[in-house]
């Protein structure tokens, strides 16, 4: 009886299946003399059709189920949003969003420049006090509301809906320069198939008396710097005399955006499969780099220089700004989940 009352006083109109069940059970309580309200006491109150309303106000008459409605009855689904195929896909996607180029690429540089091992102390303190709580809070909001950043903030209040739009704009701006970095990586990837490598030695140019000499500018710097600035980026001498259109990087950038389209074309159906590679391959590369690094000459001095604490550097304004910027960027990246 309590189950029937709970169904009858729900906030939405009774589905067709529950109408049928209610009519059959009500028919058992109506007498043969045609009286729709026999004196059955509290039992009759439970089947009072006049009080069924979506907002529990006023009176509403519920029509009986017809034969057409009975034949067309289908179970209703309240949630049509796509979901991950497995918990592993969700976990890998979360790792891929939270860990990016900023963590893998810039963290060793910032740690070495701002105190080495001493930098790890405030880093882990801020990670435990601010990063991890905000991370789990936003995961909980996303799973509870089952909405994106824009929909979640609009659900909280229409007045703060602009925060979700701003986070989407920030994500687009981040994708602009991240894809530029990916374009550089793709260019280096294609150039790495040459033998010898183009950045292993200085290129040669024609000198006096039809002789071939190394480029003087490359000899003053290094082959890697010359390849980066003059051949990859094609940087001009000054801003007033730009060089020609860099079509090599433009093609690599177009390829990077095409990869983004392939990953997001079908939503979770496509990105859920991509995360198996994008979330695990960087860690495989880091493991390879680690074992390669510890086999190089001078490995001991490099690790000593990286992890030797220098507490004085922690008092600099630059280090405090780095920690603050890290916290803000960390939250922005996980808001977009």
N, C-alpha and C positions, 0 to 999 in steps of 0.2 A: 504493500500500500504506500509506503514511503517512497518507493521507487517511482510509482505512478504519479504521486504528487510532485516529485522533483521534475519529472518530465513535463508535467502540465504547466508548471510555473517557470519554465525557462524563458530566456529573454528573446528567443526567436520563435517564429511560427512553427507549429508542429510539422515535422516531415510527414510524407505520405505514409511511410511504414508505421509510424506511431499513431497516425489517425486510424489506420485499419485496426491496430491492436486495441486502441481505446474504444472503438465502436463495438468490437466483439465483446469486450469485458463489460461495457455498459449495457449491452443487450441482455446479459444474464441477470441484471438487477432490475430491469423494467418489467412490470407485471404484464400478465396477459390481457388485462382490461384496457391497455393503451395508455395508462397513466404514466407520463415520463418522469414523475417525481414521487415514487412510492415512499412510504415512511420507513426508510432504512437507516435513519439516524446519520451518524457521521460518515457512514459509507457512501451515502448519496452526495455528501458535500465534496468528496474527493473527485466525483465525476461531474461536477458542476461546470458545464461548458461555457457559461456566460462570463466567467472570470478569466478566461484564457486571453492574455494580451501580451504583445512583445515588451511593453514597458510597465506592465502591471497596473495600468490605469484604464478606467472605463470598462465597457462591456464589448465583447466581440463574439460573433457567432461563427463557429467552425463548421464548414460544410462537410458532409459525409463524403467518403471516398467513392468515386464512381468507378465503373468497370475500366474505363480508359486510363484513369490514373493508376489503377491497380496493375494494368499491363505495362504501363510506361514507367513504373517505379524503378529507380536506380539508386544505389547508395551515394550519398552526398559526401564530398570531400571539402573540408574547410581550408586546406592549405595546398595551393598549387605551385608553390615555390620549389625550384630544383634543390636537390640536396646531394651531398657527397655519396659516392658509391660505398665507401667504407671509412672507418675511423682513421685508417692509415693515410688516405688521401687528404683528409682534413688536417692531420698532424703535419704532413709534408708541406701542404699549402701554407700553414701557419708559420712553419720554419722558414719557408721561402720568402714570406712577407717580412718577417721580423729580422732576418739576417740578410743583409745586402752588401753592396760594394763598400758602403761606409764602415761596416764592421770588419770586413776581411781586408780591405785595401788600406784604409786610413788608420785603423787602430794601432798597428805596429809603429807607424810613423809618429802618431801622437804620443804613444807611450814612451818612445825613445826620446822625443823632444821635450817632454814635460816630466822628467824625473825618473824615467825607467820603471823599476819595480815599485817606487813610491807612488807612481801614478795609479797602480792597481788598487791601492787602499781606498782612496775616495771613489774610484770607479765602482768597486763592488759595494761600497756603502750606499751610493746613489742608486745602484742597480736593485738592491734589496728594499730600500725605502721608497723608491719612486717608480722605477721601471717595471718591476715584476707586478706590484699591485695594480698599476694602471693597465698593464697588459691583460691580467686576468679579469679586471673589471670590464674592459671593453669586449673581451671574449664573451663574458656572461651576458652583457647587453645584446650583443649580436645574436647569440643563441636563444635568448629569451624572446626577443622581439622578431627574430627572423627577418631582419631588414638590413639594408646597407646603411652607409653613413648618412645619406640624405634622409632616408625614411626614418631612421632611428631618432635623429634630432627633431624631425617634424612631429614624431610621436611624443617626444618629451614636451615640446611646446612649439607652436607655429612661430613664435617670436624668435626662437633660436635655430630655426631651420636653415638660416644662412651659414651656420657653422658646417653643416654637411656639404653644402655647395662649395664652400671655401676649401674643405679638405679634398674635394674632387679636383678643384683647380690646382691645388698644390701637387696632387698626384700627377696631373698632366704636365706641370712645369718640371717636376722631377724626371718624368719620362723623357722630356726633351733633351736634357743634358746627359742622362744615363744612356740613352740610345746613341748619343754622340760618342760616348766612351766605348760602347759596344761596337760602333763602326770602326773606331781605331783598332780595337782588338781583332775584328774581322780582317782588316787590312794587314795587320801583322800576321794573322793566320795564313792568309794567301801568300804573303811574301816568304813565309818560312819554308815553303816547298822549293825554294831556289837553293842551289848549291854552287858556290858558297853563299852563306847568308849575306844579304845586302848590307847589313850593319856590322859585319865582322871586320871590314877593312874600308879604308877611304876610297871613294871612286876616283877614277883618273880622267884627266882632261888633256886636250891637245896643247902642248907647250911650244916654245920656239923651236925652229928647225925641225918641225914635224916629229917632235918627241912627245911621249905621253908621261905626264907627271901627275902626282896626287893633287887633289884640290887643296889649295893653300888654306882655305877656311876650315876644312876638315882636319888638317894637320894641327891647327891651332887649338882645336877643341878635342873631339874624339869621334870615331866612326858612328857610335850610337847616337850622340847628340846631333851630328850632321844629318843622319837618316831621319831622325825625329822631326827636326825643325825644318829642314830644307826639302826633304822628299815626301814625308808623310803629311805634315801640316802645310808645307809650301809657304812658309811665312815670308812676307816681303820685308824689305829694309826698313820701311816706315809706313804709317797709315795713309800717307798721301800718295803712295805709289803702290797700289794693290797688284798682286799677281793675277794670273789667269784663273779661271774657274777650276777648282779642284774636283774634277769629275770622279776621281778614284774614291775619295772619301764620300762623295755624294752617292755613288752607287752602293757603297757599303752601308751608308745610313738608310738608303731605301730598302736594302735587304734586311736591316735590323727591324724596321717598322713592319715589313712583311712577316717576319717571324712573330712579332707581337700580334698581328692580325690572325695568324694561324692558331696561336695559343688561346685567343679570346673569341674566335668566330662563333663557336657553339656553346659559349658559357662554360659551366662546370663540366659538361660532357667532354670538352676538349682540354680545358686547363687541368682537369682532374687527372688526365693521363700524362700531361706534360710535367707535372710536379715530381713524378717518379725520377725524372732526369735532372730537372733544374734544381731540385732541393738536395740531391745526393751527389751530383757530379762535382760541385765546388769543394765539398769536403774531401772527395777523393783526390782532387788536384792539390789541396792543401797538405794532405798526407804525403803525396809525392814530393812536393816542395820541401816539406820538413826533412824527409830522409835525404833529399838532395842537399839541403843546406848543412846538415850535420856532417856531411862527408867532404865539404869544401875545406880548403886550407884556411887557417885562422878562425875556425869555428868557435874555439874557446874564447878568443878575444871579443868576437861579435856578441856572443851570449852574455859575457861579462859586462860589456858596454850597454847592452839593452836592459838588463835587469839589475844593474847597480843603482840603488836608491839615491836620489838627490832631493832631499826634503826642501831645500831652498827654492827649487823651481816651482813647488806647489803653491808658494805665496804670490806668484806673479799673477797679474790681472789677466794675462792671456790664458793661463790654465783654467781660471775660474770661468772665463767666457766659454772655453771649450766644453767644460762640464755642463754648463747651462744649455749650450747649443745641442749637446748630445741628448740631454733629457727631452728637449722640445722635439727634436727630429725623431727620437725614439717613439714618442707618443703619436706624432703625425703618421708615422708608417703603420702603426697598429690600429689607428682609427679607421683606416681604409679597409680593414678586414670586414 
